[in-house]
Amino acid sequence: MIYQVMVKPGSKKGPLVIETGGGELIVYLREKPIDGAANIALTKVLAQHFQVAKTRIKIKTGARGRQKLVQID
């Protein structure tokens, strides 16, 4: 399944996943986007949310931006 994800790094709400419907997610993370820390935290939070292994989550596009396409096998 492919999801469109809007990431909010450096948030005090995080970690939090909100499903907006239609395959779109908003993910609040405490980690800042420095040296890929936010992407690592994103895969961890999504793995917990969907109850899958972290290795089954891949960032297809947007690894350097806030809007991403994420594939979950």
Predicted model as a PDB file, atoms N, CA, C, CB and O in Angstrom, pLDDT in the B-factor column:
MODEL        1                                                                  
ATOM      1  N   MET A   1       0.849  -1.162   0.000  1.00 90.00           N  
ATOM      2  CA  MET A   1       0.000   0.000   0.000  1.00 90.00           C  
ATOM      3  C   MET A   1       0.899   1.230   0.000  1.00 90.00           C  
ATOM      4  CB  MET A   1      -0.968  -0.005   1.217  1.00 90.00           C  
ATOM      5  O   MET A   1       1.925   1.257   0.680  1.00 90.00           O  
ATOM      6  N   ILE A   2       0.514   2.236  -0.756  1.00 93.00           N  
ATOM      7  CA  ILE A   2       1.282   3.474  -0.833  1.00 93.00           C  
ATOM      8  C   ILE A   2       0.473   4.588  -0.180  1.00 93.00           C  
ATOM      9  CB  ILE A   2       1.636   3.831  -2.311  1.00 93.00           C  
ATOM     10  O   ILE A   2      -0.710   4.767  -0.467  1.00 93.00           O  
ATOM     11  N   TYR A   3       1.136   5.334   0.703  1.00 93.00           N  
ATOM     12  CA  TYR A   3       0.502   6.435   1.419  1.00 93.00           C  
ATOM     13  C   TYR A   3       1.212   7.737   1.097  1.00 93.00           C  
ATOM     14  CB  TYR A   3       0.508   6.179   2.936  1.00 93.00           C  
ATOM     15  O   TYR A   3       2.432   7.766   0.930  1.00 93.00           O  
ATOM     16  N   GLN A   4       0.445   8.809   1.013  1.00 96.00           N  
ATOM     17  CA  GLN A   4       1.018  10.147   0.922  1.00 96.00           C  
ATOM     18  C   GLN A   4       1.128  10.656   2.356  1.00 96.00           C  
ATOM     19  CB  GLN A   4       0.139  11.117   0.010  1.00 96.00           C  
ATOM     20  O   GLN A   4       0.137  10.706   3.084  1.00 96.00           O  
ATOM     21  N   VAL A   5       2.339  11.033   2.753  1.00 96.00           N  
ATOM     22  CA  VAL A   5       2.603  11.385   4.147  1.00 96.00           C  
ATOM     23  C   VAL A   5       3.097  12.825   4.225  1.00 96.00           C  
ATOM     24  CB  VAL A   5       3.639  10.417   4.777  1.00 96.00           C  
ATOM     25  O   VAL A   5       3.998  13.220   3.484  1.00 96.00           O  
ATOM     26  N   MET A   6       2.510  13.601   5.120  1.00 96.00           N  
ATOM     27  CA  MET A   6       2.979  14.940   5.442  1.00 96.00           C  
ATOM     28  C   MET A   6       3.650  14.846   6.804  1.00 96.00           C  
ATOM     29  CB  MET A   6       1.802  15.999   5.438  1.00 96.00           C  
ATOM     30  O   MET A   6       3.001  14.522   7.798  1.00 96.00           O  
ATOM     31  N   VAL A   7       4.942  15.125   6.850  1.00 96.00           N  
ATOM     32  CA  VAL A   7       5.716  14.988   8.077  1.00 96.00           C  
ATOM     33  C   VAL A   7       5.886  16.351   8.724  1.00 96.00           C  
ATOM     34  CB  VAL A   7       7.089  14.343   7.797  1.00 96.00           C  
ATOM     35  O   VAL A   7       6.179  17.338   8.050  1.00 96.00           O  
ATOM     36  N   LYS A   8       5.699  16.396  10.035  1.00 95.00           N  
ATOM     37  CA  LYS A   8       5.886  17.614  10.822  1.00 95.00           C  
ATOM     38  C   LYS A   8       7.011  17.355  11.823  1.00 95.00           C  
ATOM     39  CB  LYS A   8       4.554  18.039  11.554  1.00 95.00           C  
ATOM     40  O   LYS A   8       6.742  16.976  12.963  1.00 95.00           O  
ATOM     41  N   PRO A   9       8.282  17.553  11.412  1.00 94.00           N  
ATOM     42  CA  PRO A   9       9.401  17.283  12.322  1.00 94.00           C  
ATOM     43  C   PRO A   9       9.543  18.373  13.376  1.00 94.00           C  
ATOM     44  CB  PRO A   9      10.705  17.154  11.535  1.00 94.00           C  
ATOM     45  O   PRO A   9       9.121  19.511  13.170  1.00 94.00           O  
ATOM     46  N   GLY A  10      10.139  18.012  14.506  1.00 93.00           N  
ATOM     47  CA  GLY A  10      10.378  18.962  15.578  1.00 93.00           C  
ATOM     48  C   GLY A  10       9.121  19.370  16.319  1.00 93.00           C  
ATOM     49  O   GLY A  10       9.085  20.437  16.931  1.00 93.00           O  
ATOM     50  N   SER A  11       8.096  18.546  16.275  1.00 93.00           N  
ATOM     51  CA  SER A  11       6.818  18.855  16.903  1.00 93.00           C  
ATOM     52  C   SER A  11       6.792  18.389  18.352  1.00 93.00           C  
ATOM     53  CB  SER A  11       5.674  18.213  16.125  1.00 93.00           C  
ATOM     54  O   SER A  11       7.362  17.351  18.690  1.00 93.00           O  
ATOM     55  N   LYS A  12       6.136  19.152  19.195  1.00 93.00           N  
ATOM     56  CA  LYS A  12       6.000  18.745  20.593  1.00 93.00           C  
ATOM     57  C   LYS A  12       4.870  17.735  20.764  1.00 93.00           C  
ATOM     58  CB  LYS A  12       5.752  19.967  21.483  1.00 93.00           C  
ATOM     59  O   LYS A  12       4.775  17.096  21.812  1.00 93.00           O  
ATOM     60  N   LYS A  13       4.011  17.578  19.758  1.00 88.00           N  
ATOM     61  CA  LYS A  13       2.910  16.608  19.817  1.00 88.00           C  
ATOM     62  C   LYS A  13       3.401  15.178  19.663  1.00 88.00           C  
ATOM     63  CB  LYS A  13       1.882  16.912  18.739  1.00 88.00           C  
ATOM     64  O   LYS A  13       2.796  14.247  20.195  1.00 88.00           O  
ATOM     65  N   GLY A  14       4.482  15.005  18.944  1.00 82.00           N  
ATOM     66  CA  GLY A  14       4.912  13.715  18.456  1.00 82.00           C  
ATOM     67  C   GLY A  14       5.342  12.721  19.502  1.00 82.00           C  
ATOM     68  O   GLY A  14       5.547  13.100  20.655  1.00 82.00           O  
ATOM     69  N   PRO A  15       5.485  11.475  19.146  1.00 91.00           N  
ATOM     70  CA  PRO A  15       5.101  10.888  17.855  1.00 91.00           C  
ATOM     71  C   PRO A  15       3.608  10.625  17.781  1.00 91.00           C  
ATOM     72  CB  PRO A  15       5.864   9.589  17.614  1.00 91.00           C  
ATOM     73  O   PRO A  15       3.013  10.054  18.695  1.00 91.00           O  
ATOM     74  N   LEU A  16       3.016  11.055  16.674  1.00 94.00           N  
ATOM     75  CA  LEU A  16       1.576  10.948  16.482  1.00 94.00           C  
ATOM     76  C   LEU A  16       1.285  10.755  15.004  1.00 94.00           C  
ATOM     77  CB  LEU A  16       0.846  12.199  17.028  1.00 94.00           C  
ATOM     78  O   LEU A  16       1.867  11.443  14.165  1.00 94.00           O  
ATOM     79  N   VAL A  17       0.386   9.821  14.669  1.00 93.00           N  
ATOM     80  CA  VAL A  17      -0.026   9.571  13.291  1.00 93.00           C  
ATOM     81  C   VAL A  17      -1.518   9.863  13.192  1.00 93.00           C  
ATOM     82  CB  VAL A  17       0.297   8.096  12.851  1.00 93.00           C  
ATOM     83  O   VAL A  17      -2.318   9.334  13.963  1.00 93.00           O  
ATOM     84  N   ILE A  18      -1.884  10.715  12.228  1.00 92.00           N  
ATOM     85  CA  ILE A  18      -3.283  11.042  11.988  1.00 92.00           C  
ATOM     86  C   ILE A  18      -3.628  10.621  10.564  1.00 92.00           C  
ATOM     87  CB  ILE A  18      -3.562  12.569  12.212  1.00 92.00           C  
ATOM     88  O   ILE A  18      -2.981  11.052   9.609  1.00 92.00           O  
ATOM     89  N   GLU A  19      -4.647   9.778  10.425  1.00 91.00           N  
ATOM     90  CA  GLU A  19      -5.113   9.348   9.111  1.00 91.00           C  
ATOM     91  C   GLU A  19      -6.203  10.305   8.653  1.00 91.00           C  
ATOM     92  CB  GLU A  19      -5.636   7.875   9.145  1.00 91.00           C  
ATOM     93  O   GLU A  19      -7.236  10.432   9.311  1.00 91.00           O  
ATOM     94  N   THR A  20      -5.978  10.986   7.518  1.00 91.00           N  
ATOM     95  CA  THR A  20      -6.948  11.948   7.015  1.00 91.00           C  
ATOM     96  C   THR A  20      -7.890  11.334   5.996  1.00 91.00           C  
ATOM     97  CB  THR A  20      -6.239  13.127   6.405  1.00 91.00           C  
ATOM     98  O   THR A  20      -8.839  11.986   5.561  1.00 91.00           O  
ATOM     99  N   GLY A  21      -7.644  10.093   5.610  1.00 81.00           N  
ATOM    100  CA  GLY A  21      -8.503   9.406   4.639  1.00 81.00           C  
ATOM    101  C   GLY A  21      -7.909   9.446   3.248  1.00 81.00           C  
ATOM    102  O   GLY A  21      -7.108  10.324   2.927  1.00 81.00           O  
ATOM    103  N   GLY A  22      -8.304   8.499   2.434  1.00 83.00           N  
ATOM    104  CA  GLY A  22      -7.824   8.451   1.052  1.00 83.00           C  
ATOM    105  C   GLY A  22      -6.346   8.146   0.927  1.00 83.00           C  
ATOM    106  O   GLY A  22      -5.714   8.549  -0.050  1.00 83.00           O  
ATOM    107  N   GLY A  23      -5.782   7.443   1.894  1.00 80.00           N  
ATOM    108  CA  GLY A  23      -4.362   7.094   1.802  1.00 80.00           C  
ATOM    109  C   GLY A  23      -3.433   8.232   2.180  1.00 80.00           C  
ATOM    110  O   GLY A  23      -2.266   8.224   1.789  1.00 80.00           O  
ATOM    111  N   GLU A  24      -3.921   9.210   2.931  1.00 94.00           N  
ATOM    112  CA  GLU A  24      -3.087  10.325   3.364  1.00 94.00           C  
ATOM    113  C   GLU A  24      -2.899  10.285   4.875  1.00 94.00           C  
ATOM    114  CB  GLU A  24      -3.706  11.667   2.936  1.00 94.00           C  
ATOM    115  O   GLU A  24      -3.827   9.985   5.626  1.00 94.00           O  
ATOM    116  N   LEU A  25      -1.675  10.594   5.304  1.00 95.00           N  
ATOM    117  CA  LEU A  25      -1.331  10.593   6.724  1.00 95.00           C  
ATOM    118  C   LEU A  25      -0.615  11.890   7.079  1.00 95.00           C  
ATOM    119  CB  LEU A  25      -0.448   9.370   7.078  1.00 95.00           C  
ATOM    120  O   LEU A  25       0.103  12.462   6.259  1.00 95.00           O  
ATOM    121  N   ILE A  26      -0.821  12.342   8.302  1.00 96.00           N  
ATOM    122  CA  ILE A  26      -0.020  13.423   8.868  1.00 96.00           C  
ATOM    123  C   ILE A  26       0.710  12.818  10.052  1.00 96.00           C  
ATOM    124  CB  ILE A  26      -0.905  14.676   9.291  1.00 96.00           C  
ATOM    125  O   ILE A  26       0.090  12.244  10.948  1.00 96.00           O  
ATOM    126  N   VAL A  27       2.038  12.949  10.053  1.00 96.00           N  
ATOM    127  CA  VAL A  27       2.857  12.342  11.108  1.00 96.00           C  
ATOM    128  C   VAL A  27       3.647  13.447  11.809  1.00 96.00           C  
ATOM    129  CB  VAL A  27       3.822  11.249  10.523  1.00 96.00           C  
ATOM    130  O   VAL A  27       4.424  14.169  11.184  1.00 96.00           O  
ATOM    131  N   TYR A  28       3.431  13.560  13.114  1.00 96.00           N  
ATOM    132  CA  TYR A  28       4.156  14.510  13.945  1.00 96.00           C  
ATOM    133  C   TYR A  28       5.315  13.776  14.607  1.00 96.00           C  
ATOM    134  CB  TYR A  28       3.219  15.166  15.011  1.00 96.00           C  
ATOM    135  O   TYR A  28       5.125  12.728  15.225  1.00 96.00           O  
ATOM    136  N   LEU A  29       6.524  14.336  14.472  1.00 96.00           N  
ATOM    137  CA  LEU A  29       7.726  13.715  15.033  1.00 96.00           C  
ATOM    138  C   LEU A  29       8.458  14.709  15.921  1.00 96.00           C  
ATOM    139  CB  LEU A  29       8.659  13.207  13.911  1.00 96.00           C  
ATOM    140  O   LEU A  29       8.466  15.907  15.638  1.00 96.00           O  
ATOM    141  N   ARG A  30       9.068  14.223  16.984  1.00 95.00           N  
ATOM    142  CA  ARG A  30       9.884  15.076  17.844  1.00 95.00           C  
ATOM    143  C   ARG A  30      11.261  15.333  17.230  1.00 95.00           C  
ATOM    144  CB  ARG A  30      10.036  14.440  19.225  1.00 95.00           C  
ATOM    145  O   ARG A  30      11.862  16.379  17.476  1.00 95.00           O  
ATOM    146  N   GLU A  31      11.755  14.399  16.446  1.00 94.00           N  
ATOM    147  CA  GLU A  31      13.094  14.510  15.871  1.00 94.00           C  
ATOM    148  C   GLU A  31      13.137  15.613  14.822  1.00 94.00           C  
ATOM    149  CB  GLU A  31      13.530  13.172  15.254  1.00 94.00           C  
ATOM    150  O   GLU A  31      12.162  15.856  14.111  1.00 94.00           O  
ATOM    151  N   LYS A  32      14.274  16.267  14.742  1.00 92.00           N  
ATOM    152  CA  LYS A  32      14.487  17.310  13.746  1.00 92.00           C  
ATOM    153  C   LYS A  32      15.093  16.675  12.491  1.00 92.00           C  
ATOM    154  CB  LYS A  32      15.413  18.443  14.306  1.00 92.00           C  
ATOM    155  O   LYS A  32      15.730  15.624  12.568  1.00 92.00           O  
ATOM    156  N   PRO A  33      14.894  17.314  11.345  1.00 91.00           N  
ATOM    157  CA  PRO A  33      15.401  16.726  10.093  1.00 91.00           C  
ATOM    158  C   PRO A  33      16.895  16.951   9.893  1.00 91.00           C  
ATOM    159  CB  PRO A  33      14.649  17.302   8.911  1.00 91.00           C  
ATOM    160  O   PRO A  33      17.308  17.570   8.912  1.00 91.00           O  
ATOM    161  N   ILE A  34      17.691  16.457  10.808  1.00 92.00           N  
ATOM    162  CA  ILE A  34      19.141  16.596  10.736  1.00 92.00           C  
ATOM    163  C   ILE A  34      19.744  15.211  10.587  1.00 92.00           C  
ATOM    164  CB  ILE A  34      19.710  17.324  11.996  1.00 92.00           C  
ATOM    165  O   ILE A  34      19.488  14.323  11.400  1.00 92.00           O  
ATOM    166  N   ASP A  35      20.547  15.030   9.542  1.00 92.00           N  
ATOM    167  CA  ASP A  35      21.229  13.753   9.259  1.00 92.00           C  
ATOM    168  C   ASP A  35      20.263  12.583   9.152  1.00 92.00           C  
ATOM    169  CB  ASP A  35      22.251  13.458  10.340  1.00 92.00           C  
ATOM    170  O   ASP A  35      20.611  11.465   9.531  1.00 92.00           O  
ATOM    171  N   GLY A  36      19.061  12.817   8.643  1.00 91.00           N  
ATOM    172  CA  GLY A  36      18.102  11.741   8.413  1.00 91.00           C  
ATOM    173  C   GLY A  36      17.397  11.231   9.656  1.00 91.00           C  
ATOM    174  O   GLY A  36      16.736  10.194   9.600  1.00 91.00           O  
ATOM    175  N   ALA A  37      17.518  11.930  10.773  1.00 94.00           N  
ATOM    176  CA  ALA A  37      16.904  11.474  12.020  1.00 94.00           C  
ATOM    177  C   ALA A  37      15.379  11.427  11.904  1.00 94.00           C  
ATOM    178  CB  ALA A  37      17.314  12.388  13.180  1.00 94.00           C  
ATOM    179  O   ALA A  37      14.745  10.525  12.450  1.00 94.00           O  
ATOM    180  N   ALA A  38      14.796  12.383  11.204  1.00 95.00           N  
ATOM    181  CA  ALA A  38      13.340  12.407  11.053  1.00 95.00           C  
ATOM    182  C   ALA A  38      12.862  11.237  10.191  1.00 95.00           C  
ATOM    183  CB  ALA A  38      12.888  13.742  10.435  1.00 95.00           C  
ATOM    184  O   ALA A  38      11.811  10.661  10.474  1.00 95.00           O  
ATOM    185  N   ASN A  39      13.605  10.878   9.156  1.00 95.00           N  
ATOM    186  CA  ASN A  39      13.213   9.740   8.317  1.00 95.00           C  
ATOM    187  C   ASN A  39      13.292   8.430   9.080  1.00 95.00           C  
ATOM    188  CB  ASN A  39      14.094   9.668   7.078  1.00 95.00           C  
ATOM    189  O   ASN A  39      12.434   7.562   8.916  1.00 95.00           O  
ATOM    190  N   ILE A  40      14.306   8.282   9.904  1.00 95.00           N  
ATOM    191  CA  ILE A  40      14.429   7.071  10.720  1.00 95.00           C  
ATOM    192  C   ILE A  40      13.279   6.990  11.711  1.00 95.00           C  
ATOM    193  CB  ILE A  40      15.780   7.044  11.464  1.00 95.00           C  
ATOM    194  O   ILE A  40      12.693   5.926  11.909  1.00 95.00           O  
ATOM    195  N   ALA A  41      12.961   8.119  12.331  1.00 96.00           N  
ATOM    196  CA  ALA A  41      11.846   8.151  13.286  1.00 96.00           C  
ATOM    197  C   ALA A  41      10.522   7.889  12.571  1.00 96.00           C  
ATOM    198  CB  ALA A  41      11.797   9.512  14.020  1.00 96.00           C  
ATOM    199  O   ALA A  41       9.636   7.242  13.127  1.00 96.00           O  
ATOM    200  N   LEU A  42      10.383   8.386  11.347  1.00 96.00           N  
ATOM    201  CA  LEU A  42       9.163   8.163  10.574  1.00 96.00           C  
ATOM    202  C   LEU A  42       8.938   6.677  10.329  1.00 96.00           C  
ATOM    203  CB  LEU A  42       9.229   8.913   9.241  1.00 96.00           C  
ATOM    204  O   LEU A  42       7.828   6.182  10.524  1.00 96.00           O  
ATOM    205  N   THR A  43       9.967   5.963   9.906  1.00 96.00           N  
ATOM    206  CA  THR A  43       9.804   4.528   9.650  1.00 96.00           C  
ATOM    207  C   THR A  43       9.461   3.779  10.942  1.00 96.00           C  
ATOM    208  CB  THR A  43      11.088   3.943   9.022  1.00 96.00           C  
ATOM    209  O   THR A  43       8.660   2.844  10.926  1.00 96.00           O  
ATOM    210  N   LYS A  44      10.066   4.192  12.054  1.00 96.00           N  
ATOM    211  CA  LYS A  44       9.784   3.551  13.334  1.00 96.00           C  
ATOM    212  C   LYS A  44       8.339   3.792  13.769  1.00 96.00           C  
ATOM    213  CB  LYS A  44      10.747   4.062  14.404  1.00 96.00           C  
ATOM    214  O   LYS A  44       7.662   2.864  14.210  1.00 96.00           O  
ATOM    215  N   VAL A  45       7.865   5.030  13.648  1.00 96.00           N  
ATOM    216  CA  VAL A  45       6.503   5.376  14.070  1.00 96.00           C  
ATOM    217  C   VAL A  45       5.473   4.691  13.174  1.00 96.00           C  
ATOM    218  CB  VAL A  45       6.298   6.907  14.044  1.00 96.00           C  
ATOM    219  O   VAL A  45       4.463   4.189  13.665  1.00 96.00           O  
ATOM    220  N   LEU A  46       5.720   4.666  11.867  1.00 96.00           N  
ATOM    221  CA  LEU A  46       4.776   4.006  10.959  1.00 96.00           C  
ATOM    222  C   LEU A  46       4.761   2.499  11.185  1.00 96.00           C  
ATOM    223  CB  LEU A  46       5.133   4.313   9.498  1.00 96.00           C  
ATOM    224  O   LEU A  46       3.707   1.871  11.079  1.00 96.00           O  
ATOM    225  N   ALA A  47       5.913   1.913  11.495  1.00 96.00           N  
ATOM    226  CA  ALA A  47       5.964   0.475  11.783  1.00 96.00           C  
ATOM    227  C   ALA A  47       5.127   0.142  13.010  1.00 96.00           C  
ATOM    228  CB  ALA A  47       7.420   0.015  11.994  1.00 96.00           C  
ATOM    229  O   ALA A  47       4.427  -0.870  13.028  1.00 96.00           O  
ATOM    230  N   GLN A  48       5.195   0.980  14.029  1.00 96.00           N  
ATOM    231  CA  GLN A  48       4.385   0.757  15.225  1.00 96.00           C  
ATOM    232  C   GLN A  48       2.901   0.969  14.927  1.00 96.00           C  
ATOM    233  CB  GLN A  48       4.835   1.691  16.358  1.00 96.00           C  
ATOM    234  O   GLN A  48       2.055   0.215  15.408  1.00 96.00           O  
ATOM    235  N   HIS A  49       2.588   1.990  14.136  1.00 94.00           N  
ATOM    236  CA  HIS A  49       1.192   2.310  13.834  1.00 94.00           C  
ATOM    237  C   HIS A  49       0.516   1.192  13.037  1.00 94.00           C  
ATOM    238  CB  HIS A  49       1.109   3.626  13.059  1.00 94.00           C  
ATOM    239  O   HIS A  49      -0.616   0.806  13.331  1.00 94.00           O  
ATOM    240  N   PHE A  50       1.221   0.677  12.026  1.00 94.00           N  
ATOM    241  CA  PHE A  50       0.651  -0.368  11.171  1.00 94.00           C  
ATOM    242  C   PHE A  50       1.000  -1.775  11.640  1.00 94.00           C  
ATOM    243  CB  PHE A  50       1.124  -0.182   9.752  1.00 94.00           C  
ATOM    244  O   PHE A  50       0.571  -2.754  11.030  1.00 94.00           O  
ATOM    245  N   GLN A  51       1.770  -1.884  12.710  1.00 96.00           N  
ATOM    246  CA  GLN A  51       2.169  -3.162  13.294  1.00 96.00           C  
ATOM    247  C   GLN A  51       2.867  -4.071  12.285  1.00 96.00           C  
ATOM    248  CB  GLN A  51       0.958  -3.869  13.863  1.00 96.00           C  
ATOM    249  O   GLN A  51       2.492  -5.228  12.096  1.00 96.00           O  
ATOM    250  N   VAL A  52       3.891  -3.513  11.646  1.00 96.00           N  
ATOM    251  CA  VAL A  52       4.735  -4.255  10.710  1.00 96.00           C  
ATOM    252  C   VAL A  52       6.192  -4.008  11.090  1.00 96.00           C  
ATOM    253  CB  VAL A  52       4.456  -3.827   9.222  1.00 96.00           C  
ATOM    254  O   VAL A  52       6.494  -3.145  11.914  1.00 96.00           O  
ATOM    255  N   ALA A  53       7.080  -4.769  10.485  1.00 96.00           N  
ATOM    256  CA  ALA A  53       8.512  -4.577  10.723  1.00 96.00           C  
ATOM    257  C   ALA A  53       8.986  -3.297  10.033  1.00 96.00           C  
ATOM    258  CB  ALA A  53       9.323  -5.801  10.216  1.00 96.00           C  
ATOM    259  O   ALA A  53       8.435  -2.893   9.009  1.00 96.00           O  
ATOM    260  N   LYS A  54      10.013  -2.665  10.605  1.00 95.00           N  
ATOM    261  CA  LYS A  54      10.550  -1.429  10.034  1.00 95.00           C  
ATOM    262  C   LYS A  54      11.098  -1.654   8.628  1.00 95.00           C  
ATOM    263  CB  LYS A  54      11.647  -0.862  10.935  1.00 95.00           C  
ATOM    264  O   LYS A  54      11.095  -0.737   7.807  1.00 95.00           O  
ATOM    265  N   THR A  55      11.565  -2.861   8.348  1.00 95.00           N  
ATOM    266  CA  THR A  55      12.136  -3.150   7.037  1.00 95.00           C  
ATOM    267  C   THR A  55      11.073  -3.199   5.937  1.00 95.00           C  
ATOM    268  CB  THR A  55      12.886  -4.466   7.083  1.00 95.00           C  
ATOM    269  O   THR A  55      11.416  -3.180   4.754  1.00 95.00           O  
ATOM    270  N   ARG A  56       9.800  -3.262   6.303  1.00 96.00           N  
ATOM    271  CA  ARG A  56       8.720  -3.315   5.313  1.00 96.00           C  
ATOM    272  C   ARG A  56       8.241  -1.930   4.903  1.00 96.00           C  
ATOM    273  CB  ARG A  56       7.553  -4.113   5.859  1.00 96.00           C  
ATOM    274  O   ARG A  56       7.320  -1.810   4.095  1.00 96.00           O  
ATOM    275  N   ILE A  57       8.853  -0.882   5.448  1.00 96.00           N  
ATOM    276  CA  ILE A  57       8.469   0.493   5.138  1.00 96.00           C  
ATOM    277  C   ILE A  57       9.578   1.136   4.328  1.00 96.00           C  
ATOM    278  CB  ILE A  57       8.184   1.308   6.432  1.00 96.00           C  
ATOM    279  O   ILE A  57      10.738   1.142   4.738  1.00 96.00           O  
ATOM    280  N   LYS A  58       9.210   1.679   3.166  1.00 96.00           N  
ATOM    281  CA  LYS A  58      10.179   2.310   2.276  1.00 96.00           C  
ATOM    282  C   LYS A  58       9.687   3.692   1.876  1.00 96.00           C  
ATOM    283  CB  LYS A  58      10.427   1.440   1.024  1.00 96.00           C  
ATOM    284  O   LYS A  58       8.520   3.865   1.521  1.00 96.00           O  
ATOM    285  N   ILE A  59      10.577   4.675   1.934  1.00 96.00           N  
ATOM    286  CA  ILE A  59      10.250   6.021   1.468  1.00 96.00           C  
ATOM    287  C   ILE A  59      10.543   6.035  -0.027  1.00 96.00           C  
ATOM    288  CB  ILE A  59      11.075   7.142   2.245  1.00 96.00           C  
ATOM    289  O   ILE A  59      11.700   5.980  -0.443  1.00 96.00           O  
ATOM    290  N   LYS A  60       9.480   6.111  -0.834  1.00 96.00           N  
ATOM    291  CA  LYS A  60       9.626   6.058  -2.296  1.00 96.00           C  
ATOM    292  C   LYS A  60      10.145   7.393  -2.836  1.00 96.00           C  
ATOM    293  CB  LYS A  60       8.275   5.703  -2.964  1.00 96.00           C  
ATOM    294  O   LYS A  60      11.119   7.428  -3.588  1.00 96.00           O  
ATOM    295  N   THR A  61       9.490   8.484  -2.450  1.00 96.00           N  
ATOM    296  CA  THR A  61       9.906   9.817  -2.889  1.00 96.00           C  
ATOM    297  C   THR A  61       9.812  10.783  -1.719  1.00 96.00           C  
ATOM    298  CB  THR A  61       9.038  10.312  -4.080  1.00 96.00           C  
ATOM    299  O   THR A  61       9.080  10.545  -0.758  1.00 96.00           O  
ATOM    300  N   GLY A  62      10.558  11.872  -1.812  1.00 93.00           N  
ATOM    301  CA  GLY A  62      10.476  12.918  -0.810  1.00 93.00           C  
ATOM    302  C   GLY A  62      11.346  12.708   0.408  1.00 93.00           C  
ATOM    303  O   GLY A  62      11.010  13.196   1.486  1.00 93.00           O  
ATOM    304  N   ALA A  63      12.454  11.997   0.274  1.00 92.00           N  
ATOM    305  CA  ALA A  63      13.314  11.722   1.426  1.00 92.00           C  
ATOM    306  C   ALA A  63      13.898  12.999   2.019  1.00 92.00           C  
ATOM    307  CB  ALA A  63      14.440  10.780   1.026  1.00 92.00           C  
ATOM    308  O   ALA A  63      14.293  13.015   3.185  1.00 92.00           O  
ATOM    309  N   ARG A  64      13.956  14.066   1.233  1.00 93.00           N  
ATOM    310  CA  ARG A  64      14.531  15.316   1.736  1.00 93.00           C  
ATOM    311  C   ARG A  64      13.483  16.395   1.958  1.00 93.00           C  
ATOM    312  CB  ARG A  64      15.580  15.825   0.777  1.00 93.00           C  
ATOM    313  O   ARG A  64      13.829  17.547   2.222  1.00 93.00           O  
ATOM    314  N   GLY A  65      12.213  16.041   1.854  1.00 94.00           N  
ATOM    315  CA  GLY A  65      11.148  17.023   2.038  1.00 94.00           C  
ATOM    316  C   GLY A  65      10.146  16.584   3.082  1.00 94.00           C  
ATOM    317  O   GLY A  65      10.277  15.520   3.687  1.00 94.00           O  
ATOM    318  N   ARG A  66       9.137  17.427   3.284  1.00 94.00           N  
ATOM    319  CA  ARG A  66       8.101  17.106   4.266  1.00 94.00           C  
ATOM    320  C   ARG A  66       6.996  16.246   3.669  1.00 94.00           C  
ATOM    321  CB  ARG A  66       7.506  18.381   4.835  1.00 94.00           C  
ATOM    322  O   ARG A  66       6.331  15.508   4.396  1.00 94.00           O  
ATOM    323  N   GLN A  67       6.790  16.327   2.369  1.00 96.00           N  
ATOM    324  CA  GLN A  67       5.785  15.500   1.703  1.00 96.00           C  
ATOM    325  C   GLN A  67       6.483  14.289   1.119  1.00 96.00           C  
ATOM    326  CB  GLN A  67       5.024  16.298   0.595  1.00 96.00           C  
ATOM    327  O   GLN A  67       7.451  14.418   0.370  1.00 96.00           O  
ATOM    328  N   LYS A  68       5.985  13.111   1.467  1.00 95.00           N  
ATOM    329  CA  LYS A  68       6.632  11.866   1.050  1.00 95.00           C  
ATOM    330  C   LYS A  68       5.607  10.872   0.536  1.00 95.00           C  
ATOM    331  CB  LYS A  68       7.422  11.254   2.208  1.00 95.00           C  
ATOM    332  O   LYS A  68       4.434  10.927   0.906  1.00 95.00           O  
ATOM    333  N   LEU A  69       6.050   9.978  -0.306  1.00 96.00           N  
ATOM    334  CA  LEU A  69       5.273   8.801  -0.678  1.00 96.00           C  
ATOM    335  C   LEU A  69       5.951   7.623   0.015  1.00 96.00           C  
ATOM    336  CB  LEU A  69       5.194   8.602  -2.262  1.00 96.00           C  
ATOM    337  O   LEU A  69       7.139   7.371  -0.186  1.00 96.00           O  
ATOM    338  N   VAL A  70       5.190   6.917   0.821  1.00 96.00           N  
ATOM    339  CA  VAL A  70       5.733   5.812   1.609  1.00 96.00           C  
ATOM    340  C   VAL A  70       5.006   4.530   1.214  1.00 96.00           C  
ATOM    341  CB  VAL A  70       5.592   6.086   3.144  1.00 96.00           C  
ATOM    342  O   VAL A  70       3.777   4.483   1.167  1.00 96.00           O  
ATOM    343  N   GLN A  71       5.793   3.490   0.931  1.00 95.00           N  
ATOM    344  CA  GLN A  71       5.238   2.188   0.590  1.00 95.00           C  
ATOM    345  C   GLN A  71       5.359   1.263   1.786  1.00 95.00           C  
ATOM    346  CB  GLN A  71       5.948   1.586  -0.640  1.00 95.00           C  
ATOM    347  O   GLN A  71       6.428   1.137   2.384  1.00 95.00           O  
ATOM    348  N   ILE A  72       4.252   0.616   2.128  1.00 93.00           N  
ATOM    349  CA  ILE A  72       4.241  -0.341   3.224  1.00 93.00           C  
ATOM    350  C   ILE A  72       3.834  -1.692   2.643  1.00 93.00           C  
ATOM    351  CB  ILE A  72       3.269   0.110   4.380  1.00 93.00           C  
ATOM    352  O   ILE A  72       2.719  -1.852   2.147  1.00 93.00           O  
ATOM    353  N   ASP A  73       4.742  -2.658   2.709  1.00 89.00           N  
ATOM    354  CA  ASP A  73       4.484  -3.996   2.162  1.00 89.00           C  
ATOM    355  C   ASP A  73       3.689  -4.837   3.125  1.00 89.00           C  
ATOM    356  CB  ASP A  73       5.786  -4.699   1.824  1.00 89.00           C  
ATOM    357  O   ASP A  73       3.382  -5.991   2.828  1.00 89.00           O  
TER     358      ASP A  73                                                      
ENDMDL                                                                          
END                                                                             
